Amino acid sequence: MAPAPGDPHEDERLDEMHERLARVHADAPGLWGWLTTTDHKRIAKRYVVTAMAFFVLAGIDALIMRLQLARPEGGLVGPDAYNQLFTVHGSTMMFLFAVPIMEALGLYFVPLMVGTRNVAFPRLNAFGYWTYLIGGVLLWGAFFLDVGPDAGWFAYVPLSGPAFSPGKRMDVWSQMITFTEIAALVSAVEIIATVMHQKAPGMSIARLPIFVWAMLVTSFMVLFAMSTVATASIFLAMDRLIGTHFFNVAEGGDPILWQHLFWFFGHPEVYIIFLPATGIVSSVLPAFTRRPVFGYPAIVVSTIATGVIGYTVWVHHMFNIGLPVLAGSFFTAASLLVAVPTAVQIFCWIATIWTGRPRLTTTMLFVGGFFVTFIIGGLTGVQIASMAFDAQVHDTFFIVAHFHYVLIGGAVFPLFAGFYYWFPKWTGRHLGEGLGTLHFWLFFIGMQVTFFPMHQLGLDGMPRRVYTYVDGLGWNGLNLLATVGAFTFAAAVLVFLANVAWSLRHGARADADPWVADTLEWATSSPPPAYNFAHIPVVRGRSALWDRTPNDPIVVGLSTKRREVLLTTLLDAEPDSRHEHPWPSIHPLLAALAVGVLFVGAIFHPAAVLVGGALFCAAAFGWGWPRKKSEIHAIEHALEHGHAHHPPAAPSRRTA
């Protein structure tokens, strides 16, 4: 390390360093650079844009369903189309929107928050995005061709098995799950490895930003939950395609096994979506209350507790399968217990606002909307944790209302808060506050008008997943009201998209730290350069920016000829070694395409497994093949003198 520079020639030397680092970390121009990039920020933004596109498509599905149910005996769509609509809507929201967009925020901001230049394995990160995209295109391609999956996003067997779902519809669903879970597992590995070994010096475990803690716990949850559902989906595909009998009772299988495997993933997934949202709330509150978040240790412990307890509640989705009373009592208790750490976090956030000097911005409006909406969802969650009550409302619209309050209130409201907070960092411009306020109120009102009536519909006996209902049951008015709310919801999303489009061109320009925030992503320019930091910062406290002084040391010694990152120790973040990251490469895309051939082709012919496997091995071989030292020296010489961009496909001697 070295002291902060102060001599008169330092600015000139720093400008030269920025120029050299920009050349080394730049992507090739044009389409080739777009296909081969390994910059974590560009890949994360692709995740965000793609996930938002799927969000809009799934929202259109929801509008069609609400129009169908707006009046009794509706004829807008038939039963087959409606089955596809609610299956694709749920699958998209859970697998293609909620989890990917939260992990995308982690992929973008965790390296910036911990003070490093890229994620741990840049090429693997690119591979994860391409597999996610292929899975999403597979699902929606089938839907647009009218052969979309139709057995629900939970794909219960035997309904989703070969006896009751002939054809290829549920094969598409099971393979889509495989693609998205590969991407989720890749993102989890990236975040865990980056946090463990690429923290800035001084950023010990006890000084990690709360958002980083949330993403770290989420990533460990992903390792267990996503591997479980990927295993279940492969079992389902094997039952359907090659005649195994994992879920076939006649041959010794058990359909309840599917429910256990699925919900061992499905309920922790709620917290996989929710915990990053809590990290967003804990990140934005200090900036808008002018004080560090209250109860840092309590929030961190609560985050970890939520991740652990979340794995003990999955059977409350299965209360009606005939559980023994003792087992049901255990899962009831666990389902009640999991609310405790969340309540601790909420009280810490309230204390932060109460003892600070809050500024009422659009970001804070969405934080307030999160409090109101999520607490309503949490209260109904406590109700359905009771076996007796759950038996009455199971598979009714009460459950639909509950999980939308939890997922939209607990994830989408904080997500929009994060968008308004971090948009200046992404783009260098602010989102408009006027349109932002309109967006919030339309979204908040649309949420309540759409889903609150569904509680009463469920109590009145309206089952979920029905495409129509007869007149005279007392459901007409509330269904029409929910449809009006859904279109208010849609108007809010349109306002947000218009705000983004307008702000990208005309939004007020943002400097490096427009909110005077406390975490390291605001220590670099807006938007950040490709290399994030010219000098790796040294951290002195939990509020990295608020605790620094002009004479703080900086890390020097990383090469300006190669893509080097600093590795630090696990607990205390002491400098350990330097690691050279690979150059951009086309092979992650080729590997993802090979995986696509394997899993998509397997739907139609088993030979695709061999073809796709061979193609993947070839792509992996190219992925890891090193260049000769003479070639590397030639690249470094060209970069040193600014004569050319580096070859975008050139791997380094140490590949990820």
Salt bridges, closest charged atoms under 4 A:
ASP7 OD2 - ARG13 NH2 2.75
GLU10 OE1 - ARG13 NH2 3.12
GLU16 OE2 - ARG20 NH1 3.83
GLU19 OE2 - ARG23 NH1 3.27
ASP27 OD2 - ARG42 NH1 2.75
ASP39 OD1 - LYS41 NZ 2.97
ASP80 OD1 - ARG169 NH1 2.69
ASP150 OD2 - ARG169 NH1 3.00
ASP171 OD1 - ARG240 NE 2.74
ASP390 OD2 - HIS394 ND1 3.80
ASP395 OD2 - HIS394 NE2 3.91
ASP395 OD1 - ARG464 NH1 3.82
ASP395 OD1 - ARG465 NH2 2.77
ASP552 OD1 - ARG540 NH1 3.26
GLU564 OE2 - ARG562 NH2 3.49
GLU564 OE1 - ARG578 NH1 3.62
GLU580 OE1 - ARG562 NE 4.00
GLU580 OE1 - ARG653 NH2 3.87
GLU631 OE1 - ARG627 NH1 2.60
GLU636 OE2 - ARG562 NH1 3.27
GLU640 OE1 - ARG20 NH2 2.91
